[in-house]
Amino acid sequence: MGETRLPRHMFLWIMTIIYMFAFASLYVQIPGLYGNEGVLPVLQMEPHMSDSKPVFEYLREHPSLLWLMPRLGLDLDAQQVMELLCLTGALLSLGAALLEPLRDSITFFCLWALYLSLCQVGEEFLHFHWDSLLLEAGFLAVLIAPLNLLRRRSVFRHHDAMTFWLVRWLLFRVTFGSGVAKLANHCPSWWGLTAAKHMVETQGIPSPLSWFLRQLPDWYLKLVTVSILVMEIAVPFLYFAPIRYLRLAAFYLQVSCQVQLMLYGNYGFLPLLSLALTFSLLDDDHVSYWLGHSKRRAKTWPQTITSLIVLLMDLAVFAIITYGTKVLFTLEIDWEAKTISSKTAFTQQQFENWMKLVTVPTVWVGILSLTWEVVAAMLGCVCVRGFLWKLWGLVQWAVFASAVVAVFTLSVVPYSSIMQISSSKILPEVKKAYSLVERYRLVSAYRLDNKINSVDGRPEIILEGSMDKNTWTEIEFMYKPGKVDVAPPVVTPHLPRLDWQMSQAAQRTAEHSPWFTGLVHRLLHGNKDVVRLIQTDSVQYPFSQAPPGYIRARLYKYLFTQTTQDGSTPKAWWRRHFVEEFYPTVQLGDPILKAMLSQHRLTVSLFDFGHILYSYLLDFCASHSLSITNTMLKHKGVHQCTWHQDTLGRRSMIDFVVVSSDLRPYVLDTRLKRGAELSTDHHLVVSWIRWRGRKLDRLGRPKRTLRVSWERERSLIPTSGRPSTGSRGRLEILSPSGPCFPPPLSKRPLGDVAVRSPVPVEVAIPEPGGGHRK
C-alpha cells in the first residue's frame, strides 16, 4: 500500500468534527438527563472519595475526571463538572478542526479522556454502540496523530502506516461483525430478507425519506436486504486485498452505504464516524487524484500488461461475489413482471459451519496484513540515512509496533465473542489483560442493527398527562413519532438520547428501563430541564403552566401509511393502534411510584437526598419535643439564607436554631448577621429569646452536649424514601401563620451543602427533672 499521509490527515480532521458534534449534542442534554433533578442524577453514582488513596489508584478504579474536581479545589457539583467537561471538549475539538497544529496526540488524548469520563457515569444514555466506537476510534487517533505541539513541524514517520492500519482493522470488525451477527442471531427478518422493509419503520428515529423508502415494492426492499448482507459479509475481505483497486472499490461501496444510512435515518454521528474509518482504505495517489494534483505518466508495455492483468483480477473477484450472491440468495429475474425474486438458499446450520470455518482465518488474515505493515515500517527505518536518525527511527518503530500489536491482540477478545470463537483458543494472558483495560473501553464488540424485534409495526411509548384523571393529553416529543400527522424530523448529527432510549424501552417492559420511572417522577414535579428534553418550545408542551397531576404511558404500534391506488399521498405519515398499558397511572405520593423509585434507587439524587437529610432533622426534633425557629418571622431572602456561594450565585438555608418546645413562646426573632467574620461561607445565625418565668434550674456549662453531624447521619439514611414523622410525635416549625415546612430559598434544596461539608447542629433538650441539656 502506498503512502497514507493525506488519508491520515482527513481521518484526524473528521474525528475532530465528530468530537465537536458529540460534545455539543450532549452538553445541551446534561441538565435534563444527569442534573441534580434530572432523569438519572449523576450524584447517585458518585463514589466515596478518600483523601488517603492516591489519585492514580483512584483513576484506575474509577476512570473519570468527574470525581477529581474536589481534589483540584473546585467547588462544583457533578452536573456542573459534566457541563464543564463537555464545553471543554467542544471548544478543544473546534480549535483542532480549525487549526492543524492542534491535531496532535496530546489534543486527541484529552478529547478521549474527556469523553471517557462522561461515558463512565452516563449509564444507559451513554452506552450506545457509537459511543464505544467513538472511544475506540478516538484512542486510535492518539496513536496516529503526530506531536505537533512538541516540535515545530510535522515530519513523516515510517510507523504511521502501521498505526493507521488499526483503523482498517476496526472498520473490518465493525462491518463484518455486524453482518455476521444479523444472521447468527437467527432473526427471521434477516433470514426472510424482509429486514429492510421493517428497519425503516423500527429504527430509533426515522427520517422523512424513510417513508418514501417504505413505499418501494417488497421485491426491491428484499434486494436492499441482500445488498446489506453482501456489503457487510463479503466486501470487508477486500479491505486487506493486495490489489489497490479492490480496496478502492470497497471504499466506494462502504461510502454509498453510509450516505444512505445518513439519509434514511437519524443515527447521530455514527454514519460520519463510519465514513471516517473508510479513509484507511485510501492512499495519497487517490486523494491527490480527487484534488487534481495527480499527473498522468506514460506507461511502458510491461506496466500496461500488468495493469490489464490486475483489471482482469478485479473483474474476476467481483464476478465471483456476484455469482455467489445469485446462488446463495436465489436471485431470479421475472421479465414479464419486471421484478427480481430472492430468497435464502442456505440453512442456519450451514451458516454456522461456515462461520466456524472462516472466523479463525479472518484473525490470521489480520495477523498477516499487520505483519506486512510492521516489516515495511522497519525496512523504512533501516533505509534512513545517518546512524543516529536510523537508531531514532528504530526506537520509535519498536514503541509503536508494540502498541499496535497490543491493541490488535486485545481486540481479538471482543471479536471472538461475536464470531463465537472458543475461548480456549485465546491465551489466558490475553483475556486477563483485556479484563484489566476493559473499563477504559479501548476495544469493544459491535453488533449494529443485528436484530429486528418487531415485524408488525413500530412499538412506541406515548406519555399522557391529566389534571383530573379523566381528561388525558398526549405529551408530544420533538423527535420520536407521536402524532400521526407530524412528519419525521431530520436531526443528524444531533443525537437526542432520551428519544433513542424511548424507542429502545418500547421493545421491552418498564421494569427493564429503570430510568423511565425517573422520567415520570420528574415530569410530575414539572422539572423544566427534563421538559426541555421533550419540548424546547413551552407552547408545544401541554403542561407548561402547571405539572400534570397524573401520568400514564401506553404502548402503540406505528406503521407508515401507504400511497393510494391512484398514487395520491395520504395526509398522515403514520397509522397506529393501541396495544397495552406500558406504565400504570401514577401521581406524586402514589405507593406504586414510591415502590418503583425505591426499587430502582432513583430517589437519592441531590434534590431528594437533601430533603431526606432535612426530614431526619425534622424527625429528630419531633422525637425530642424541639422546634426550629428560622421561619418564625418573615424576612427578606438575604436575611434567611444562611449559606452563600457568590461565585456561582447560589444560596440556601442550611443552618438552623433549634430550641425546646417550652421556650417556643419566648422566641422573639431568628435571623442571620451577614457582617460577622466566621472565615467560612456560612453566616452567623442569631436568635433572640425573652424569658418570662422562673429561672433556669441550672445555668452555665450544660451537663451534656449532643452534636448531630450531617455526615454521621448520612450513613444511616436508607437508599430510598423519606422517613415519616407521624410515629415520632408532633413537630411544629414556627411561622407567623402557624406550622409550616420551610421551602428552599433557591433552586437548591435545604441541606444541599450539608451533604458536602459536615455542619454540626447543637440542640437544647429538656431534662426530665427540669432544666435543660444542650
N, C-alpha and C positions, 0 to 999 in steps of 0.2 A: 504494500500500500504506500502511496506517495506521501508527501508531507501534508500535515494537517493543521498548519498554523491558522489559516483563515477559518476553517470549521470550529476550531477551539475558541477563537475569539467570538464567533457567532453564538456558540453554546454558552459562554460565560456572560455575554451581553443579555441573552434572552433569560438566563437564570436570574439576573438582577431584576428584570421586568416582572418575572413570576413572583419573586420575593416581595416586590413592591405591592403587587395585587393582593398577595396572600395577607400581608401585614395590614394593609389599608382596609381590606374587607373584614378582617377580624376585629380591627380597632373599633369600628362603629357598632359592633355587636357585643362587646365585652360587658358594658353596664347591664344589659338585659340578660345575658347568659350567665356571667360569673360575678356580677356585682353583689354587694352586701345584701341586697334584696332581689337578686336575680333568680333565674330558674335553678341553677346549680351554683350556689355561692362558693367561691373558691376558698373561703375561710374554713369550711368544714373539712377540707383536705389538707390544711396546714399542719405539718408535723411539729412535734415539740423540739424547740431549739435549745441545745445545751451549750453553754459557753465553754465547757471543758473539752468538748470534742473539736478536733482540728477542722478547719474549713474544707480541706481537700477530702478528708474522710467523709464529711457530711455530703459533699457534692457527689462522691462516689455512690452513696446510698440514695440520695435524692438529687439527681442531675437537673437542677433547675435554679436559675438565678433569682427566682421569685422569693426564695427564703433567705437570701443573703443580704437583702436591703437593711434589716435591723442591724446586721453586723457592720454595715457601712455607715451607720448612724443616721439613716434616712427614716423619718417618721411618716411612713406611708403605709396605708393598708394594702391588702393583697390586690384589690381591684385596681387601685391606682398604680401599683407596680406592673400589673399586666398591661395597662394602658401605656405606661412609660416604655415597656419593652416593645410593644407594637409600634409606637410612634418612633422610637429609635431605629427599629428595623426598617420601617417605611422610608425614613429620611436617608438612612445609610444606603439602602438599595437604590433609591432615586439618585443619590450622588454618584454611586458606582455606574449607573446606567448612563449618566451624562458625562462623566469623566473617566476616561480609560485608565489613568494611573491608579484609580481606586479599585479596579477589578483585580485584586491580588488575593493571595491566600489568607492574609490577615482579615481582610474585609469579609470574605466568604466564611471564614471560621466564626466571626462574630455573628453573621446572619444565621448560620446553622445553630449556634449556641442559643441565640435569642428564640428561634422557632422551636427548638427542642425544649427550652424552658417553658414555653407556652403549652406544648403538646403534653408535657409531663403532668400538668394539672388540668388539662382540658377535658378529660374523661370522654364521654360519648361524642361530644360535639367536635372533638379534635382527633378522632380515631378513625377517620376515613382512610381509604387506600391511598388517595392522593396526598394526604398529609405524610404518610410513611414514605411515599415515593419522593416527595419534595425533600424530606430529610436525607434520604439516601443519595439522591442526586446532588443535594447541597453539600454533603460530605465529600463526594467525588470532585466537586468543584474546588474544594480546598486543596486537593492533590493536584488538580490540573492547572489552577491559576498560578501565575508567576508571583514573585515577591517584588512588585514594583515599588513598594514603599521603602524598601531597604537598599535599593540601588537606583541609579539614575535612569537607566534604560533597560528595556526587556530584551534579553538575548535568547536565541533558540537553544533549548536544552534537548539533548538526544533522548531523554527519558519521557518527553512529552507524549509521543505516540503510544508509549507503554501505559501511561496513566489514562490517556484518552480512550484506550481500549476498554477500560472498565465501564465506560458509558455504553459501549456497544453490547457488552455482556449484560448490563442491566436492561437494555432495550430488549434483548433476546429473552431474558427471564420474564419480563412483564408481558410481552406479546405471546410467546409460546406457552407460558404458564397459564395465561388467561384462556387461550384457545383450548388447551387440553382439559382445563377444569370444566369447561362448558359441557363436554361430553362425558368426562369422568364422573360427574355428579348425577348421571342418569336422568337429566332433566328432559321430560317428554317434549318440551317445546323445541329444544335444540335437536333432539333426535328426530322429531317430526318435521323439522325445517320450518316451523311456524314462529320461531323466536322473534324475528324482525317485526312480524305483524303485531305481537304483543308488547315488544320492547318499546315501541314508540309511544305507547299509552302508559306503561307501568314504570318508565324511568322516573327519576327523582322529581325533576321539574321540566316538563315538556316545553318545547318552543312552538311558535306558530307554524313553522314548517313541518313539525311532527304531524299536524292534522292533515296537511297535503300529502305527506308520505303515506299516511294510513289509507288514503283514497285510492292508492295504486292497487292493481289486481293482485290476488293472492299468489298467482304463479310467479309474478315479478318479485314479491316480497320473499318468496321461498328462494329465489336466486340470490337475493341480498343476503339471506342467512347462509347460503352455501359460500358466497364470496367472503363473508366474515370468517368462517371456519378455515377457508383456504388461506386467507391473509394471515391468520394467527397461528396456523399449524404448519403449513408448508413453506410459506415465504420466509419466516425467520431463519431457516437454514441458509438462506442466501446471504445473511449478514456476514458469514465467515467464508464466503466463496473466494477463491484466489483470483477470480476473474473480476476485473473492476466494473464492467458494465452490468454484471449481475447484482452487485452491491448498489449501483446507481438505480437500477430498475426496482430493487426492493425499497430504496429510499422514496421514490416517487409513489409507489403503491401505498406505503405507510402514510405519506403526507396526504394523499387523497382520502384515506380512512379518517385521519384526524380532522381534516377540514369538514368532512361530512358529519363527524361527531360534534364539531363545534356549531354546525348549522342546525342540526336536528335535535339538539338537547342543550341544557344549561348545566354543564359539568364544571363550572368554575374555571380554574386554571389547569385542569387535567389535560385537555387537548393541547394546550400550549406547552405543557411540560413534556408530554409525549413527543411533540414536534421537536423540542429541543434535543431529546435523546436521539432522534433520527439524524442529526448532524454528524454523529460519529460514523456514518456510512459514507461521508463525502471526503474529498481531498482538495488540495489547493488548486489543482488544474481545473476541476469542475466549477468551483466557486469563481475562479478567475474568468471562466467562460461566461458565467452569469454577469459578471461586472464588465465584460467586454475587453478584458485585458489579455486574453489568450491570443497567441499568434499561431497561425497555421504553418506547419512545417511540411516541406515536401518529403514524401515517404519513398524510401528505396523499395525495390521489388521484394526483398525479404520481409521488410516491415509490412508491405501490402499483403503478402501471403499470410503473415502471422495474424494481421487484423481480420482477414477473411476467415481464417480458422477459428479465431475467438468468436466472431459473429455467428458462425455455424454452431459453435458450442452453446452460445447463449440461446439461440433458437431451439436447439435440442433440449435444453433444460426446461424452457417454457412449454415446449411441446409435450414433454413428459408430465409436467404439472397439469396442463390442460387435459391430456388424455386420462390421467389418474383421477381428475375431478369428474370427468364424464362417466368413468366406470364406477367410482365409489359412490356417486350420488345419482346415478342412472339418469343422466340428462338426455332428454329426447325432445326433438322439435316437432311440433304439430303445425305443418304448413297451412292447413286449412283454417284452423282456429287461431293461427298466429300466436301460439303460446309455446312455452318450454316447460315441460313437466320435470319434476325432480323428486327423488326420494332416497333415503339412506339405504345403501346396498350392503352394509356390513353390520354385524351384530355387536352388542356390547362386549361379549366375551372376546371377539376378535380384536376389538379396540383395546381392551385391557392387555391382551397378549402382545399387541403391537407396542403398547406403552412399556411393558417390561423389556421388550427387545431394543427399544430406541432410546430410553431415557438415560441409561448409563453411558452409551456412546455420545450423547449430547454433552455430558460433562467432559469426556475425553476430547471432543471437538474444541471445547473451550480451552482445555489444557494445551492442546497442540497450537491453537491460534495464539494463546498468551505466550507460549514458549518462543514462537516465531518473533513476536514483538520484543520480548526480553533479549533474545540473542541479537536481533537487529540493532537494538539500542546499545548493547555492549560493544558491538563492532563499530558503531558510530563514535563511541567514546574513545576507542582504541586508535581510530584513524585521525584523531585531533593532533595537530602539530604542537610540539612542546611537551616536555616531560611533566611539568607542573600542571599544565592545563589538562593533560591526559589523566594524571592522577586525580585531579579535582573532579573531572567528569566521571571517572570510575567510582569515586566515593559517592557522588550524587546518584549514579546508577544503582549502586548497591543499596542505598537507603530507600529509594523509591521502588526498586524491584521487590524489596522485602515487604513494603507497604502494599503493593499491588497484589502480590501473592497471598498476603494475609487476608485482604479483603475478598479476593476470589475464593479462598478456602472457606471463609466464614459464610459466604453466600451459598455454598453448596448445601448447608444445613436447612435453611428455609426452602430452597429449591427442591430438595428431596421430599419435603412434606407435601408438595403439590404433585410431584411426579410419582409419589408412592414408592420411592426407593427405600429398600430395607435399611433400617437404622444400623444394622450390623455391618453394613458396607462403609460406614463413616467412622473414622477413627475416634475413640473416646476423647482424646485430647482436643480434637476439633469441636466436638459437642460441648466440652467443658469450657473452651474458650468462647464459644458462641453464647453460652449461658451467662458468662461474665460481662459481655458487652451488649447483651440483648436489650437492656434498659436504655441504651443510647440510640437504638433503632438505626444502626449503621447499615444493616441489611434486613430485608423483610420478604415475606411471601405475598404474592399478588394474585388475586382472583377477581378480575374486573368483569362485572356483568355476567357471572357464570351461571346464574340460575334464574328462571322466570317463575315467580311464586304464584302468580295469578294469571289464568288464561281466560277468565270470564269477565274481565274488566279490571279497572284500576281501583284497589281499595283506598279509600280516602276518609280521614277523620274530619268530621265537621263539629266544631265547637259552637255551642249555643248558650246564650245567657238570658236570664229573666229576672225581673224585679219582684214578680208576684207568684212565680212557679206555674203560671197559666199561659201567659203570652211569651213565646220564645223567639229570640232574634239570633240569626246566624252571625258569628264573628268571622268576618272575611279576612283572609291572609292576603298579603300583597303578591306572593309569587306562586304558591301552590294552588291547585284547582279548588274552586269553591262554587261560585255562581256559574251556572251552565252557559250563560250568555257572555261571559268575560273571556277574552282571548288569552291564551297562554303568553307569558311575558318573555322578554329577552333580557337576561340579567348577566350573562357572561361578560367579563371574568369575575364579577362579584359572586360570592358563594353564600347564599342565605342558609346558614347551618340549621336554624330551627325548622325551616320548611323542609329541608332534606331529612331531618330526623323525624318529622311528622309522617313523611312518606314511608320511612323505614318502620316506624311504630305501627302503622296501619296493617302491616303484614304479620303482626304478632298480637298478643294480648297486652292489656295495660300493665300487667304485672311484670312484663319483660322490659318495660320502659319506665324506670323509677322517676326519671326527670319529668314525666308528664304530670305526675301529681304535684311537683313543684311549680309547673306552669299554671295549673288550675289554681293553686293556692295563691300565687302572685296576682293572677287576674282577679280573684275575689277581693284582694286587697287594693286593686286598682293601681298597681305599681306602674309608673309611667315608662320606666326603662324597658320593662317587659312588653308593654303595649306598643312601644316603638318598633319592636321586632316584628310585630304583626301588622301595624299600620303606622307609617310616619305622619300621615295626614289625619289629624284628630277628627276631621269631618267624616271620614270613612269608618271610624270606629264607633259603633253604636252606643258604647257606654263611656264616652269621653267626659260626660258631666258627672257621673256617679258610677262606681263599680257595680257590676251585677250582684244581685243578692243570691242567685243560684246559677250554677254552671253544670252543664252535662255535655257529653261527647257521644256522637252517633257515627256509626260506620256505614258508608255508602260505597257502591260500586259505580265507577265512572267509565264511560265508553265514548270515544269520539263519534260524533254524528257522521252520517254518510250523505253524499250528494244524492239528490233525487234522480229518477229515471230520465227526466228531461235535462239533466245536467245543471240544474239550478243549485245554488249554495244555500244551505239552511241558515237560519238566523242564529241558532245556538251552536256553540262549539262542542258541547258535551251533552250527554244524556245520562241520567243516573237513576238508581233505585236504592231504597233503604235495605240494609242487611240486618243489623242488630245494634244493640246498645254497646258502645265501647267503654264508656265510663259512666258510673251512676250519677244521679243528680245530687250535688253536694252544696253546702253553704258553709260559711265560717262558723266554727264550733261544732260542725257535724261530726258525730262519732266515727263515721266511715272515713272522712277526710283525716281526722286525727290519727286513726289507726294506720292509714296508709303513709302518712307523714312519719309516724313513728317507725313503721316497718322499714321504710327506705332511708331513715335517718336524715330527713330533709328539714328538720326544724332547727337544727343548731347552726344557723347562719348567724352573722353578726347581729342582724336585727332581732332574731329570736333569742340568741344567746344572751344579749344584753337584757332583754326582758325576763329571761329565766333568772339571771342574776338578781335583777331588781325584785322579782317575785320572791326570791329567797330572803331578801331583806324584809319584805312585807310579812312573810310568814314568821320570820324571827321576831319581828316587833309584835305581831299578833299573839304569839305564844307567850310573850313576856309582858303583855299589857303596856306597850310602848306606843308613842306617837311621833310621827315625822312632822317637823314644824316648818319646812321650807316653803310650803304653799299656803301658809296661814293668811298672809295679806297679799293683795295684788301689787305687783311691782313691774317695772319695765323688764324686758328681757335681759338687759345688761346687768340688772341687779339680781337676777335669778340664776344665770349661767355661771356655774362655779368653776368650769374648766374652759380654757380657750386655746386655740392654735391659730395665731394671727397669720402665719404664712399661707395657710390653706383656707382661712376664713371660716373655721369650724368652732362650735361651742356647744356645750351641753351641761345639764345638771347632773353631776355625779357625786357631789359631796353633800351630806345631809346632817342636820342636827336632830337628834332623837332624844326625847325626854319621856319620863314615866307619865302614865295617864293621869295621876293625881296632880301633876304640875301643868297639865294641859290648859286649864282655865287661866293660868297666870302668865302664859307666854304672850308678850306684847308684840313682838315682831322678830322676824328672822330674815336677814339679808346679808349680802356679801360686801366686803370692803375691798375695793379694787386697788387702793393705794398702798396696801400692806405689802412689804417686801418679804416674800417667802422663798425666793430662789427656786421657784417651780412654776409650772404653767397652771397652777390652781390658785383661786382667790381665797381669801380668808372669809369664812362664814361665821357670822356673829348672831347670837340670839339674845334678846332682852326678856328677862323674866322678873315679874314683880311678885314677891312672896308676901301674902297676907294670911297670917295664921300663926300657929305655933312654930317655934324654931325647929330646925332640923335636929334630930336626935344626935347626930354626930357630924361635926364639922372637921375641916382639914383633910388630911390624906384619907382616901377611901380604903375600905377593907380589901377590896378586890377589884382588879381591872380586867375587864373582858374585852379582848381585841378580836374583832371579826375581820379577817382579811379576805378580799375577793379571790386572791389566788388560792388560798386554802380551801375556800368553798367551791372553787371551780372543779376540783377533782370529785366532789360529791354530787355534781349535777348530773342527772340522767341524760341519756343520749337524745331524748325527745320529751315533748310535753312540758307543761307548766304546772308546778305544784299548786295544789289547792289550799286556800286559806280558810276554807269553811270548817275544817276539822281542828283548827288550832286556835279558835277563839275569834273574837270580834276585833277588827282593826279599823282605826279611824285615822285619816290623814287630814290635818286641819286645813280648812278653807273657809273663806268668808261666806260661802253659800252652803257649807256643810261638807260631809265626807266626799272626797274626790280622789281620782288617780292622777298624779301629776303627769301631764303629757310632755313629750320631748320638745325642747325649745329649738331644735334644729333638725336637719334631716337624719341625724344620727340618734339612736335611742339612748335612754338613760342607762348608765352603766357601760357605755361604749368604751371609753378609755380605761375604765376599771378592769376590763379584760386584759389590757396590756400592761398596766402598772398597778401593783397592789397598793390600795389606799386604805389604811386601817380605819375602822369605824368604832368609836368609843360610845357606849350607851350606858345610861344610868338605870339600874334595875332595882326596884323597891325590895327591901328585905322583908321577910315575913313578919318580924317582930318590930317593925318600924325602922326609920332611917332609910338610907339608900346605899346601894353599892354601884360603883361606876363601871 
